[in-house]
Amino acid sequence: MALARDKIREIRLSKGLSQGQLAHLLGYTPSTVSRIEQGALKPSLKFLQKFAEAFGLSLSYLIDPAEPIYLDDKEEVDLNRLEPGLRDLALDSELRRLFGVQDEDIKRLATVRFRAGAVDKQGYLSLLLFLRNLDRR
């Protein structure tokens, strides 16, 4: 299976875009796009989401389950190491948009450990809403 960086380069070239043009379109620097395509920088979830939206692609098309996916470029959180329910929430852009779920929220939820069985994305979302309510008090 092709890595995200290979797919990014392939799609960019098929659209006749330079690295600089793609960077401008997505709101990144040309050096970021270059480093991603060279494999020197892993694309963040935000980058992949912006790329997928710009070209009308599904996020799952760009993601190779064997390749690490990071929430952001600063404090790297590998989505592949998250609990499945939390990973599903992190990748669900529609649900994240509706409830205003930010990367910081995903990082916060990643620190929670459950004794019982697996928690699905609805469970993590419920927990997040509960924590937000507690924060307001």
Number of C-alpha atoms within 10 A of each C-alpha: 9 11 15 21 23 16 16 21 20 13 14 17 13 9 11 11 14 15 19 16 16 22 18 13 14 18 11 14 15 16 12 18 25 18 14 20 21 13 14 11 14 21 24 21 21 15 21 24 19 17 22 17 13 12 11 9 14 13 17 12 10 19 19 13 12 9 14 16 21 21 24 17 14 8 10 13 19 16 23 14 13 17 16 15 16 24 19 16 20 22 17 14 14 11 15 15 10 8 11 11 19 13 16 12 15 21 17 12 18 17 9 9 8 8 5 6 6 12 13 16 20 14 14 20 21 12 14 18 14 11 14 12 10 9 8 6 5
